[in-house]
């Protein structure tokens, strides 16, 4: 448990479009569930959250809808996000409710957000984080996701050495060059894992005249998806079920990795071009560090097969995927709350104490 935090523990949160993660120092990653909430359409009464709600996508009865209140990495519905936060925090609190700050010791929250979000979006995240904790949080901080990912991946972010992070989440991709505890140059793109799924849906509809759902597209991406193929033996095959758009009946089709390379070409290329744009505006000394140290990829989207090799070929720089790619941002948010790191990051963070009083 953290020094001086006898009955509450500071909480790191990755408020992802696709996946919601909570991290604490003493227990590590304590929650990892889909960022989905199911509610009644008319009264907005919550029926389920997380994994249970995700299983309802595309399968809810009339009057109930399963939605993602976070879109493209930012809050689309503040009320639903607050409810989702509250339920997730309730899931992980101990029997004495220490995560929620009962007993007089209020925790601090650190939330990862995309680079370059607007003031309105920052305020929405801070308000949702504080309100979701039933007013028991001492304060909330925002940290840019690529900086949190770099910390979580084990990079020495406080040293005056250039590091490049490519964090591909569910709703946004963040490319950043980090040095001396801050982001030097960055670009945030609203193209990531969810856009991959939508591109697959459009491809199957165009090629086969078959409509598939969001969950099916994600399953295909995981099973046979690839950014490129290095050899013929990598071409995997999967059967896919959907609805024939001509006669409206169920139909089974076969897709392979070559189909996925074609389907994903447009969003993957947009991310690669974003990386090249950031490299072009990186100061020469830091660019030299990146060439020596390589590029680190994090986020669920970085696990797309051979994405690292495609990026290496496009930039001429070595590329590696972090071992804890999916959890890196969440781990980084928790580590950033350590007193020494909190003090060192300084102006790189946004605090509710000052921001919400403007």
N, C-alpha and C positions, 0 to 999 in steps of 0.2 A: 504494500500500500504506500501511497505517496507521503513524503514527509509533511506532517502537519495536517494531513487529510484523514483523520481517524475514522470518520464514519461516512465520508463521501469520497469519490474518486473522480478526477478529471476525465473527460470523455472526448475522444476523437471520433469524428463522424465523416464518412464519405457519402455525401448526399447525391448518389449517382442516379442518372436517368434510368438505367437498367437494374442496378443492384445497390442496395443500401447496406453499409457496413458500419459497425461500431467497434471501437478499439479502446481498451484500457491498459495501462502499463502492467498492472499486477496479473491480469488474466489474458492479455493479448486480444485476439479477435474474438469478440463475444457474440456477434450477430452478423450474418451475411444472408440476406434474403432479397427477393425481387422487389423493386420499388413500385408496387402495385397495391391499389386499395379497391375493394368491391363495396358498392353502396347501392341503396335504393335510388332509383332515378328521380323520384319526386321529392322525397324528404331528405335525401342525402344522408340517411342513417347508415353508418358503417356496418357491413356484414362480415368482412374479412380483410386481412392485410398480409402482405408478404407472400410466402409460398402458397398459402391456401388461396389467396386472391388470384395469384398468377395462374393456378390451375383452372380458374373460372374464365380466363380470357377466351372469348369466342364461344363460350358454352353456358352463358348465363340465361336464366328464364326472363320472360318479359317483366320489366320493372326493376331489374337489377343490372348494373353495369360495372365492369371492371376497368379501371383507368389508371394511367400513370400521371400523377399530379406534377411530376417534374419532366419537362421536355427540353431537349437540346441542352441539358446541363443546368438549367435554371428553373425556378419555380413558376409553373403555369397556373396553379391553383393554390393560393396561400392557405386557405382554410383546410383543404384536404391534406396538404403537406404537413400542416401542424398536427392534424389528427393522426397521420401516419407516423410522424415523429413520436408523438405521445405514446402510441401503441407499441412501437418498437422499443422505446426506452422502458416501458412497463414490462416488456418481455424479459429484459436483461437485468432488472433491478434485483438485488438480493432480498432475502426475507425481511430485512429491516428497512428496505427501501433506500439503501445508501446512495444509489446512482441518482435518485431524485432529490438528494440533499436533505433528507429528514435527519433530525438530531442536531440541527443548528449549523452543520457544516455544508456550505453550498459549493457544488463543483463548478469548474470552468468547462466550457465547451469550445472545441476547435472544429470548424466545418470547412471542408475543402470545396472550393468553387472554381469554375473555369477562369482563365485569364480574360481580362478585358470585358468583364460584365459591367452593366450600367449601375449607376447609383441606386436606381429604383430596385434593381434586382438584388443588390447588396443588402439594402434595407429589408427586403422581403425575407431573405434568408436569415438575417439576424433576428427579426421579429418572430419568425416561425420557430427558430431554435430556442429563444427565451420563453416564448409562450408555451411551447410543447413541454417544457420541463416544469410546468405548473408554477412558474415564477420562482423556482427554487435554484436556478443557476446564478452563480455569482456574476459571471459575465460570459459573453460569447465572442469568439474571434473568427475571422475568415482568413484562410490561407489559400493562395493560388494552387490549384491542383498539381501543376508540374513541379512546383517547389516542394509540396508535400510528397509527391511521388519520388523525387530525388532523395529526400530525407529517408523515406521508407525503404528505398532500394539500397541504402547504405552509402550514398555518395557523400563526400566531404564538402558539403555545400557552404560551410562558413569560410573555407579557404579561398584566397583570391586566384582561383584556377577555374577556367571555363569548363562547364559540363553541359551537354545537350540532352534534354529529355523529350521524348515523344510519347505523350500519354493519350491513348486512344480508348475512350470510355464508351458508354452507350449512346449518349446524346451529343457529345462534343469531343473534339481532338485538340489537345493543347501541345504546341511546340514551343520550347523555351530554352534559352541559354542562361545558365545560372552561375553566378560567381559572387563570392564574399557575402553570402547570406541573402541574396536577392535575385530577382529576375532582371536580367540586363535587356534582352529583347525577347519578344514572344509573339505568337499568333494563335488565336483561338478560332477553330472552324466548327460550324454546326454540321459536321459530317463525321459519323463514327459507326458504332455497332448497329444502332437502329437503322441507319441509312443503308448499311450492308443488307439487312433483312428486307427492307423495302425494295432495294434494287433486285434482289432475288425474286420477290413477288412479281415485280414488273416484268422481269425476264421470262419467268414461267408463263405468265399470262400472254406475253407477246409471241413466244416460241411455240407453246403447246395449246394455247387457248384454254388453259386450266387456271382456276383461281385457288391459291393456297393461302392459309392464314399466317399470322405473325409468328406463332409458335412453331409451325411447320418449317417456315423459312429459317428460323434460328437453328432448328435441329439439323437441317440440311447443311447450313454454314459450318456447324461444328463437325459434322460427320465427314463431309467431302470437300468443304470449302478450301480455297487456296488463293493466294495473291498471284502466284505463278507456279509452274511445274518445272522442276529441274531435270526430270527424266520421265520416260513413259511409264515406269512402274509406279509412279506416284499418282496415277490417274485412278481414283477410287470411284465406285458406283453406288448409287442408292436409289431405292424405289420410293416414290413420293405419291401420296394420295391427295386428291383435291376435287374440285367441282368443275365439270366440263361446262364451259361457257356457252356452248352451242345447244346442248340438249338438257343441261341442268342436272345431269346424273353424276354420281361419284365415278372417278376415273383414276387409275394408277398409271403413272409414267415413270420413266427411268432418267435420272440425271447423273452426270459424272463431274469430276473435278474440272475438266476443260470447260464445261458449261458454267461452273462457278467462277472460273477465272474471267470469262467473258462477262458474266453478270456483274461481277464486282469491280470490273476495270475502271469504271468512271469514279466511284467514291475513293477507291484506292489511289488513283492518279491524283485526285484533288489533295489528298493528304501528303503524298510525295512532293507535289508542287509547293505545298505550304512549308514543308521542311526546307526545300531549296530556297524559298524566299527568305526564311529566317537566317539561313546560312549567309545569304548575300548581304544582309545588313549587320552581321555580327562583326564587332571590332576585330582587327587582324590578329592581335595577341590572343584573344579568346578563341578565334577560329583555329589558330595553331594548336591550342590545347585540345580542342575537340578532335582535330585530325589525329593527334597522338593518343587520346584517351577513348575515342569512339563515341557513338550515339547509343543511349540506353532507351529501350522501349518499355512502356508499362501500360496497364489497362487491359481489359478483356480483349479489345480489338487487336492488340499486339500479338495475340496467340493465333491469329489467322495464319495458316501454314505458309511458310516462305516469305512472309511480309518483310522480315528482317533482311533476307537476301535481296529482295527487290529494291529495298531502300539502300542497301550497300551498293548495288550496281548503279543506282541513280545518282548517288552522291560521291562514290569513290572513298567513302569512310567506313571503317568497320562498325558493325551494328550488332548489338546483343539484346536479348530480351531478359529483363530482370527475373530472377527465380520466383519472386513473389509478385509477379506482374499485376494480378487482380487485386491483391490486398495492399499494394504499395502506398496508395494515397491514404487509406484508412490508417495504416501503421504510421505514416508520416505525420498525420494530424495529431495522433496521440503523442508521438515523440516530440513534436513541436511545443507541447505544453510543459515539458520539463523546464524548471526555472532557468537553467543556464541557456537553453535553446530559445526560450521565450524572450529573454533579455537580448540575446544576440540577433534575433530576427528583426526586432524593433519595428522599423517603418515598413517592413514587408508584410506586416499583418494589419488587418482592420479590426478594431475593437468596438464592441457595442457601447462601451462607456463613453467614447467620444463621438462615434458615428451617429448614433440614434439621438444625440442631443443637438445636432445641427439644426 
